[in-house]
């Protein structure tokens, strides 16, 4: 039977892992199901007498993980009186360690198997499901804000910060296939509508600014290959996107001064800063923010006393819970990842997935000023899962004027022909 074949098994396992990375809030067992599917694949792979794939990542990514987790681990050693800081808590060292798990599972599954289309189609299917159900529910129930399968509109908004750049990359990659182009284009429109209906100002602003910065860098890197008219139109379009996002943000909160100030965020930020002032080196513990806020650091004027579970700012989350150690580790992580993306766009200047991930990275950094992004288990898993599209299995040679992508024999078929705008 086909599904017993190792090739079909790898595709099924990859699809389940990708789904599990997006299912955190509407089914708590999504990641567990993904791990079961991955374990079954590993067993089947071993029974077929295949050698264990030697999965590797770029040194910048490995160093980013190493420095970040080392800092988190050291800060956690100061709070061993509460085991929830090490494992078991909603925010714990173990929960942070588990964030890259979907990425490594996808890389392992696809190292010697071609699962590119499976991963792509799974993301597209999930995108249609989130947007389709969300828009239907919004219209049928006359909801004020769209939240689809998830617990809150901002969650869907941040997810669209991932899906929209990825869909644009798919459109560029499949631009010569009319059917795929139509499917991706319709999805992009649905994602844009979904983002607007969530009324998540932070997600809209972050994504629009991220796309604007990405387009400017793209135009600068490829100014020779593009005419002036195209460059101007692309730049004007990106600028218009920022203006529209700002106008939408003003419209959604203009009649509510409390929402215009960011709801409880100013109070939460002050409280988080006070936590760090009292625990400068190692914070209050990775899982200690909620308890510290409820019992000591809540400020007068807060309206959402019981709802606040984190600092609504990724930098302050690490600063208040892990102290200066976690704060430095997080900033080192951002710097190393930023260096990696800069190398990617320099070497693979015409690969749409390089630019897609740069835009997502910038959107997460910017949105992290108002909410949790990299510190969130669900968002972190989804973000890192996208790195499977960036495996360095192809190198770019500049011996000719045209950018020629050459596949190295030692790399897997999963990454073969992932050459973006260039055709082999």
VOGU-3710 file (C-alpha; in Angstrom, 3 decimals, decimal comma):
1> xxxxxxxxxx> 0,000/0,000/0,000  1,211/3,497/-0,825  1,024/4,881/2,697  3,320/2,058/3,879  5,982/3,151/1,399  8,786/5,135/3,066  8,378/8,005/0,583  4,673/8,354/1,317  5,375/7,877/5,002  7,859/10,755/4,967
11> xxxxxxxxxx> 5,314/13,031/3,302  2,604/12,097/5,778  4,946/12,588/8,734  6,101/15,965/7,387  2,500/17,133/6,927  1,598/16,122/10,487  4,671/17,896/11,926  3,872/21,121/10,049  0,251/20,934/11,195  1,361/20,328/14,783
21> xxxxxxxxxx> 3,481/23,482/14,696  0,343/25,554/14,021  -2,218/23,713/16,172  -1,069/24,764/19,636  -4,062/26,795/20,742  -7,024/24,872/19,340  -5,803/21,354/20,172  -3,333/20,907/23,011  -2,172/17,540/21,704  -1,049/18,829/18,294
31> xxxxxxxxxx> 2,651/18,700/19,125  2,277/15,297/20,798  0,632/13,909/17,663  3,487/15,345/15,591  6,050/13,655/17,812  4,221/10,327/17,545  4,166/10,617/13,741  7,855/11,496/13,717  8,720/8,573/16,013  6,829/6,145/13,750
41> xxxxxxxxxx> 8,712/7,520/10,755  12,077/7,090/12,519  11,207/3,469/13,381  10,070/2,725/9,813  13,170/4,439/8,471  15,399/2,304/10,701  13,589/-0,917/9,721  14,378/-0,138/6,099  18,064/-0,238/7,099  18,658/3,390/6,148
51> xxxxxxxxxx> 21,580/5,263/7,667  20,736/7,988/10,166  20,678/11,364/8,349  23,350/13,771/9,526  21,180/16,856/9,939  23,138/20,104/10,090  22,336/23,809/10,274  24,258/26,949/9,422  26,810/27,858/12,093  25,102/31,199/12,781
61> xxxxxxxxxx> 21,860/29,419/13,671  23,674/26,876/15,833  25,569/29,631/17,663  22,328/31,590/18,107  20,692/28,562/19,752  23,778/27,768/21,839  24,203/31,284/23,274  20,489/31,823/23,844  19,885/28,524/25,633  23,103/28,770/27,636
71> xxxxxxxxxx> 21,984/32,144/29,023  18,494/30,835/29,801  19,926/27,776/31,538  22,302/29,813/33,713  19,519/32,202/34,733  17,276/29,225/35,585  19,931/27,843/37,963  19,162/30,781/40,259  15,520/29,640/40,583  15,724/25,904/41,225
81> xxxxxxxxxx> 13,473/26,340/44,268  10,604/26,332/41,764  10,878/23,386/39,367  8,388/25,098/37,036  11,202/27,348/35,883  13,178/24,350/34,623  10,348/22,139/33,367  6,575/21,825/33,567  5,713/25,519/33,599  4,036/27,446/30,787
91> xxxxxxxxxx> 7,314/29,338/30,434  10,205/27,096/31,406  13,668/26,242/30,168  12,385/22,946/28,754  9,496/24,638/26,928  11,974/27,005/25,258  14,225/24,072/24,323  11,255/22,352/22,654  10,537/25,330/20,368  12,966/24,317/17,543
101> xxxxxxxxxx> 11,732/20,692/17,640  9,452/20,933/14,534  12,347/22,342/12,513  14,662/19,452/13,377  11,907/16,898/12,757  11,165/18,313/9,298  14,866/18,438/8,440  15,329/14,827/9,583  12,335/13,602/7,579  13,286/15,516/4,445
111> xxxxxxxxxx> 17,028/15,057/4,497  16,938/12,204/1,979  13,349/12,451/0,787  11,709/15,057/-1,447  8,974/16,525/0,737  9,130/20,110/-0,556  5,691/20,058/-2,152  4,189/18,344/0,883  5,462/21,053/3,227  4,301/23,748/0,813
121> xxxxxxxxxx> 0,825/22,266/0,317  0,422/21,727/4,054  1,146/25,373/4,805  -1,267/26,418/2,043  -4,012/24,105/3,343  -3,563/25,384/6,888  -3,680/28,960/5,590  -6,954/28,325/3,768  -8,417/26,622/6,853  -7,476/29,458/9,226
131> xxxxxxxxxx> -8,687/32,201/6,883  -11,743/30,380/5,555  -13,115/29,360/8,930  -12,170/32,678/10,496  -13,965/34,759/7,857  -17,004/32,436/7,955  -17,215/32,613/11,749  -16,736/36,393/11,695  -19,636/36,836/9,239  -21,959/34,203/10,713
141> xxxxxxxxxx> -21,606/35,269/14,340  -21,249/39,016/13,617  -18,054/39,090/15,639  -16,248/42,314/16,442  -12,824/40,783/15,744  -11,820/37,610/13,922  -10,103/34,896/15,962  -10,622/31,743/13,816  -9,567/28,548/15,651  -7,499/30,382/18,237
151> xxxxxxxxxx> -8,008/32,014/21,594  -7,538/35,643/20,603  -7,424/37,896/17,504  -3,772/38,936/18,123  -2,765/35,270/17,859  -4,230/35,055/14,360  -2,719/38,434/13,485  0,795/37,314/14,403  0,280/34,078/12,460  -0,606/36,141/9,392
161> xxxxxxxxxx> 2,749/37,898/9,818  4,208/34,485/8,981  1,752/33,234/6,374  1,575/36,370/4,201  5,339/36,596/3,411  5,411/32,816/2,901  2,510/32,978/0,438  4,244/35,777/-1,466  7,336/33,542/-1,704  5,161/30,682/-2,997
171> xxxxxxxxxx> 3,680/33,005/-5,632  7,159/33,953/-6,811  8,342/30,346/-6,780  5,319/28,959/-8,682  4,747/31,986/-10,900  5,010/29,927/-14,117  2,291/27,500/-13,017  -1,134/29,076/-13,618  -3,008/26,761/-11,252  -0,574/27,223/-8,373
181> xxxxxxxxxx> -0,396/30,954/-9,041  -4,203/31,242/-8,825  -4,383/29,177/-5,619  -1,628/31,198/-3,924  -3,041/34,544/-5,084  -6,501/33,783/-3,690  -4,896/32,681/-0,421  -2,912/35,922/-0,216  -6,122/37,953/-0,538  -7,815/35,857/2,171
191> xxxxxxxxxx> -4,825/36,290/4,464  -4,854/40,051/3,988  -8,597/40,171/4,763  -8,071/37,950/7,803  -5,307/40,195/9,135  -7,490/43,292/8,776  -10,495/41,629/10,433  -8,408/40,659/13,466  -7,909/44,402/13,997  -4,474/43,609/15,430
201> xxxxxxxxxx> -2,669/46,898/15,007  0,700/45,600/16,121  0,682/42,738/13,625  -0,421/44,979/10,749  2,124/47,669/11,536  4,968/45,216/12,085  4,297/43,301/8,871  3,911/46,417/6,714  7,143/47,960/8,036  8,953/44,615/7,693
211> xxxxxxxxxx> 7,838/44,267/4,070  8,801/47,879/3,384  12,318/47,359/4,780  12,664/44,044/2,924  11,593/45,635/-0,371  14,086/48,484/0,079  16,910/46,005/0,714  15,770/43,902/-2,243  15,756/46,935/-4,539  19,212/47,931/-3,355
221> xxxxxxxxxx> 20,604/44,412/-3,831  19,024/43,921/-7,278  19,015/47,438/-8,721  21,105/46,379/-11,721  18,715/43,602/-12,729  15,575/45,764/-12,438  14,501/48,787/-14,421  13,846/52,153/-12,797  10,099/51,930/-13,413  9,813/48,552/-11,692
231> xxxxxxxxxx> 11,904/49,720/-8,774  9,787/52,831/-8,312  6,511/50,917/-8,539  7,700/48,298/-6,043  8,987/50,954/-3,645  5,797/53,008/-3,905  3,685/49,899/-3,340  5,619/49,022/-0,188  5,308/52,618/1,072  1,567/52,607/0,366
241> xxxxxxxxxx> 1,250/49,403/2,385  2,765/51,128/5,430  0,407/54,107/5,055  -2,656/51,829/4,771  -1,570/49,855/7,845  -1,180/53,060/9,867  -4,598/54,318/8,751  -6,226/51,004/9,692  -4,518/51,090/13,080  -5,874/54,562/13,780
251> xxxxxxxxxx> -9,359/53,596/12,611  -9,555/50,525/14,853  -8,727/52,367/18,065  -9,683/55,986/17,489  -12,945/55,781/19,501  -11,359/54,018/22,481  -8,601/55,962/24,294  -7,831/52,923/26,452  -7,136/50,809/23,384  -5,236/53,629/21,682
261> xxxxxxxxxx> -2,748/53,636/24,565  -2,235/49,888/24,122  -4,741/48,749/26,767  -2,829/47,616/29,886  0,562/47,562/28,203  2,010/50,750/29,768  1,191/49,392/33,253  2,558/45,935/32,428  5,787/47,363/31,025  6,386/49,397/34,173
271> xxxxxxxxxx> 5,654/46,371/36,335  8,056/44,219/34,328  10,769/46,830/34,617  10,262/46,944/38,407  10,655/43,154/38,488  14,018/43,494/36,799  15,076/46,292/39,145  14,566/43,932/42,086  16,121/40,885/40,343  18,724/42,270/37,973
281> xxxxxxxxxx> 20,896/39,232/37,280  18,423/36,353/36,824  14,957/37,920/36,930  11,962/36,443/38,757  12,220/33,066/37,014  11,140/32,001/33,530  7,808/30,825/34,938  7,556/33,436/37,686  6,153/36,496/35,892  2,454/35,820/36,516
291> xxxxxxxxxx> 2,932/35,075/40,211  5,177/38,109/40,732  2,756/40,399/38,890  -0,334/39,172/40,741  1,157/39,364/44,238  3,523/42,326/44,175  4,011/44,266/40,974  0,547/45,085/39,690  0,071/48,854/39,350  -3,098/50,785/40,089
301> xxxxxxxxxx> -5,151/51,511/36,978  -4,777/48,096/35,398  -8,105/46,848/34,039  -7,067/43,341/33,027  -5,592/42,141/36,288  -6,372/38,404/35,909  -5,747/38,235/32,153  -2,139/39,399/32,072  0,228/36,419/31,880  3,302/38,000/30,261
311> xxxxxxxxxx> 4,923/41,391/29,678  3,563/42,013/26,140  7,087/42,867/25,026  9,576/40,144/24,118  12,583/42,084/25,436  10,841/42,787/28,747  9,684/39,173/28,991  13,286/37,964/29,014  14,548/40,896/31,078  11,964/40,433/33,837
321> xxxxxxxxxx> 11,946/36,625/33,940  15,592/35,832/33,134  17,298/39,062/34,132  20,258/40,542/32,322  21,455/37,009/31,457  18,370/36,123/29,396  18,189/39,649/27,980  21,744/39,428/26,635  21,116/35,912/25,348  18,023/37,043/23,445
331> xxxxxxxxxx> 19,822/39,997/21,889  22,732/37,752/20,895  20,183/35,422/19,291  18,708/38,293/17,254  22,136/39,544/16,151  23,332/36,092/15,046  20,087/35,343/13,225  20,186/38,762/11,584  23,738/38,046/10,390  22,529/34,732/8,974
341> xxxxxxxxxx> 19,713/36,350/6,989  22,069/39,043/5,705  24,384/36,322/4,403  21,429/34,544/2,827  20,242/37,535/0,820  23,808/38,340/-0,272  24,463/34,834/-1,599  20,947/33,808/-2,647  19,766/37,225/-3,783  17,095/35,810/-6,097
351> xxxxxxxxxx> 15,686/33,123/-3,824  12,202/34,234/-2,647  12,368/32,160/0,522  15,422/34,085/1,724  13,490/37,335/1,436  10,384/35,743/2,927  12,259/34,719/6,070  13,927/38,121/6,343  10,480/39,757/6,296  9,111/37,308/8,899
361> xxxxxxxxxx> 12,164/37,850/11,103  11,769/41,634/10,950  8,017/41,378/11,589  8,636/39,240/14,680  11,297/41,638/15,968  9,009/44,656/15,485  5,897/42,937/16,814  7,974/41,876/19,806  7,856/45,496/20,960  4,130/45,101/21,672
371> xxxxxxxxxx> 3,615/41,388/22,260  5,391/38,080/22,648  6,799/36,544/19,473  10,061/34,607/19,790  9,253/33,904/23,454  5,946/32,216/22,575  5,958/28,448/22,181  3,380/28,484/19,388  4,835/31,412/17,421  8,403/30,230/17,948
381> xxxxxxxxxx> 7,628/26,768/16,579  5,908/28,186/13,514  8,682/30,697/12,858  11,496/28,153/13,150  9,604/25,560/11,104  9,879/27,931/8,132  13,664/27,596/8,241  13,270/24,262/6,487  12,952/26,307/3,270  16,388/27,826/3,836
391> xxxxxxxxxx> 18,599/24,748/4,007  21,972/25,575/2,491  21,891/22,754/-0,047  22,601/25,039/-2,954  25,386/27,451/-3,540  25,438/30,473/-5,792  28,356/30,967/-8,123  29,039/34,436/-9,492  31,403/33,387/-12,270  28,761/34,419/-14,794
401> xxxxxxxxxx> 26,626/37,521/-14,916  23,578/35,353/-14,303  23,117/33,746/-10,915  23,553/30,015/-11,376  22,522/27,663/-8,625  24,488/24,447/-8,327  23,312/21,518/-6,252  26,014/19,786/-4,263  25,838/16,000/-4,428  26,210/15,557/-0,692
411> xxxxxxxxxx> 22,956/17,368/-0,021  19,554/15,796/-0,062  16,955/15,759/-2,801  14,611/17,640/-0,485  16,447/20,874/-1,225  17,197/20,167/-4,863  16,011/22,763/-7,398  14,928/25,209/-4,680  16,348/27,958/-6,819  13,770/30,698/-6,456
421> xxxx> 13,584/32,967/-9,496  16,324/31,141/-11,401  15,477/28,064/-13,397  17,842/25,130/-13,626
//
